[in-house]
Every structure is written in structure tokens, then in C-alpha cells.
Amino acid sequence: MANLPDNVDDRFHRLLREYGPAIERLASAYEPDPNEREDLMQEIVFAFWNALPSFRGECSERTFAFRIAQNRGLTHRWRRRRRNAPLVDLSVVSEIADPVTEDASLPRQIGRDELVAAVQRLPDLQRDVIALSLEGLTNGEIADVIGISEGNVGVRLSRGRAALRAILTSGSQR
């Protein structure tokens, strides 16, 4: 901390307070095990701390924070797959936004655990955009975080919502 100007330290703590709960929910999309998710959160916070001094304001702070979290999540998931670690059920620490977003056909009585388990069952390309969408990011912000076009985000969201609807209405996520 001694090497960073006070404004970077203050910004770091402010951004963690502001986006920490949302980033923790995003981490749950990448890691179902609570202990492993805690490790992932530490990796995210450390990466955020290291990257913040180089933040040039070319995107919003929110996009910057989610991009770091998403990149760490992808790296974590890749490492887990290489270890062939089995998935376990997850529990969500804090509230998740309304999963319906633009789709009124999903039941509104979906439990948080059920929703997160269903999101985890989505293919990777859909899971990423759905998880970020559930955090309230716009298509443009999601495109910036993931590094794809807004049109591609829209396609992945549409397909992801359809797949999520199928999982949730069939009850097959159990």
C-alpha cells in the first residue's frame, strides 16, 4: 500500500464496497464450491489491486472491475477443468437480480440456489453473458467485459435465456 497514492487506495476500497457483492455472485457462476470460490475471490481482489493503478479510464470502473473478475473466473475454471475436479452444489451468498430479465415465461418462484445451479449448467459462452446480465450489465458493458460485439452478446443472451428457461421449467437441474 505504501507504493500507491492514497487516491488509488481509496478508489480500491470504494470499488470493492460498490462492486464486491456483484463480483462475488459472478464468481459463484465460475466456482460452485464455497471454499474454492473464496480462493477465486482472493485471486480477483488481488488482480484488481494490481491492475487498478494502470486503469486509464478507457472504460467505466464497473466494466473494468467485471472484466478483471471475468478473466480471473475463466482462468480459474480452466485450471479446475485441467484438474478434473468434480462440481458440487453451490450456495449463493447474496441476492441475485431477477432472472427473468426480458423473458416472462420463467417462473418467478425460482430459488436462488436453483437459479445459480441452472446458470452453472449453461454452456460457457452462454453462462458468461447470463451471469453478467443478471448483475445488471448492459449489452455494451458485457461486450466490453468479454471482448465480443454487442450483436454477439445479444445472440448469446437469447440462446442462454432459452437454455436457462428449458433447464428451469424442466426441473432437470437436480
C-alpha positions as a printed Julia matrix, in Angstrom:
174×3 Matrix{Float64}:
   0.0     0.0     0.0
   2.89    2.32    0.58
   3.71    2.45   -3.13
   0.21    3.53   -4.15
  -1.08    7.06   -3.88
  -3.91    7.5    -1.39
  -6.43    8.09   -4.16
  -5.76    4.61   -5.64
  -6.09    3.02   -2.21
  -9.33    4.91   -1.57
 -10.64    4.03   -5.03
  -9.78    0.35   -4.47
 -11.79    0.21   -1.24
 -14.68    2.2    -2.71
 -14.9    -0.06   -5.76
 -14.75   -3.19   -3.61
 -17.61   -1.88   -1.49
 -19.6    -0.93   -4.58
 -18.99   -3.99   -6.77
 -17.81   -6.64   -4.3
 -21.2    -8.34   -3.77
 -21.89   -8.46   -7.51
 -18.41   -9.8    -8.23
 -18.93  -12.47   -5.57
 -22.14  -13.53   -7.3
 -20.29  -13.6   -10.62
 -17.59  -15.77   -9.01
 -20.31  -18.23   -7.99
 -21.05  -18.75  -11.7
 -17.44  -19.89  -12.15
 -16.96  -21.86   -8.93
 -19.68  -23.85   -7.17
 -17.64  -24.93   -4.14
 -17.73  -22.25   -1.41
 -14.12  -22.89   -0.32
 -12.79  -22.75   -3.87
 -14.97  -19.69   -4.55
 -13.3   -17.94   -1.61
  -9.92  -18.64   -3.23
 -11.24  -17.3    -6.53
 -12.45  -14.13   -4.79
  -8.98  -13.65   -3.31
  -7.49  -14.03   -6.79
  -9.96  -11.49   -8.17
  -9.28   -8.96   -5.41
  -5.53   -9.39   -5.81
  -5.75   -8.98   -9.6
  -7.97   -5.93   -9.12
  -5.48   -4.41   -6.66
  -2.61   -4.98   -9.1
  -4.48   -3.65  -12.13
  -6.1    -0.57  -10.59
  -3.01    1.68  -10.76
  -2.9     1.12  -14.53
  -6.6     1.95  -15.02
  -6.68    4.71  -17.65
 -10.41    5.36  -17.75
 -10.89    3.92  -21.25
 -13.99    2.14  -19.93
 -16.14    2.58  -16.85
 -14.82    1.46  -13.48
 -17.68   -1.05  -13.4
 -16.64   -2.58  -16.73
 -13.02   -2.63  -15.57
 -13.93   -4.45  -12.34
 -16.12   -7.01  -14.09
 -13.52   -7.6   -16.82
 -10.94   -8.48  -14.19
 -13.4   -10.73  -12.35
 -14.47  -12.45  -15.56
 -10.88  -13.04  -16.68
  -9.94  -14.49  -13.29
 -13.08  -16.64  -13.37
 -12.2   -18.02  -16.8
  -8.65  -18.8   -15.68
  -9.96  -20.46  -12.54
 -12.46  -22.58  -14.49
  -9.74  -23.6   -16.95
  -7.46  -24.7   -14.1
 -10.3   -26.61  -12.42
 -11.05  -28.49  -15.65
  -7.41  -29.39  -16.0
  -7.54  -30.89  -12.52
 -10.81  -32.65  -13.45
 -12.32  -31.53  -10.17
 -15.97  -32.53   -9.84
 -18.62  -29.85   -9.45
 -20.56  -29.65   -6.21
 -23.73  -27.8    -5.33
 -23.28  -24.14   -4.59
 -24.92  -21.68   -2.31
 -25.26  -18.02   -3.11
 -24.03  -15.62   -0.51
 -26.11  -12.64   -1.51
 -29.19  -11.84   -3.54
 -29.3   -12.32   -7.29
 -31.14  -10.0    -9.64
 -34.42  -11.1   -11.24
 -33.58  -14.0   -13.58
 -36.5   -13.24  -15.86
 -34.87  -10.14  -17.38
 -36.71   -9.99  -20.68
 -38.38  -13.39  -20.53
 -41.75  -13.51  -18.78
 -42.14  -17.28  -19.29
 -39.76  -18.19  -16.46
 -41.46  -18.93  -13.16
 -40.96  -16.17  -10.59
 -40.76  -18.59   -7.63
 -37.27  -19.78   -8.53
 -34.96  -20.14   -5.56
 -31.52  -18.58   -5.64
 -29.75  -21.9    -5.34
 -31.86  -23.33   -8.14
 -31.13  -20.35  -10.38
 -27.39  -20.44   -9.77
 -27.29  -24.22  -10.33
 -29.17  -23.72  -13.6
 -26.8   -20.93  -14.7
 -23.86  -23.22  -13.95
 -25.31  -25.84  -16.29
 -25.29  -23.45  -19.24
 -22.57  -23.77  -21.87
 -19.61  -21.49  -21.15
 -20.4   -18.97  -23.88
 -23.93  -18.51  -22.56
 -23.06  -18.71  -18.86
 -20.73  -15.73  -19.05
 -23.25  -13.37  -20.65
 -26.16  -14.58  -18.49
 -24.15  -14.15  -15.27
 -23.13  -10.62  -16.26
 -26.67   -9.81  -17.39
 -28.03  -10.94  -14.03
 -25.72   -8.37  -12.46
 -27.4    -5.67  -14.5
 -24.69   -5.02  -17.06
 -25.9    -3.69  -20.39
 -25.16   -5.5   -23.63
 -22.48   -2.89  -24.35
 -20.85   -3.41  -20.96
 -20.97   -7.18  -21.38
 -19.37   -6.81  -24.81
 -16.59   -4.71  -23.28
 -16.03   -7.18  -20.43
 -15.93  -10.29  -22.61
 -14.39   -8.72  -25.68
 -17.1    -9.55  -28.22
 -19.54   -7.45  -30.24
 -22.87   -6.25  -28.83
 -24.64   -8.25  -31.51
 -22.86  -11.4   -30.37
 -23.85  -10.6   -26.78
 -27.48  -10.36  -27.9
 -27.31  -13.73  -29.64
 -25.66  -15.41  -26.65
 -28.19  -13.83  -24.27
 -31.09  -15.01  -26.39
 -29.74  -18.55  -26.59
 -28.75  -18.51  -22.93
 -32.2   -17.38  -21.81
 -33.81  -20.12  -23.9
 -31.46  -22.73  -22.41
 -32.0   -21.35  -18.9
 -35.76  -21.42  -19.4
 -35.56  -25.05  -20.55
 -33.45  -26.05  -17.54
 -35.67  -24.24  -15.04
 -39.01  -25.33  -16.46
 -37.98  -28.98  -16.85
 -36.67  -29.19  -13.3
 -33.76  -31.18  -14.71
 -31.09  -29.21  -12.9
 -31.32  -31.5    -9.89
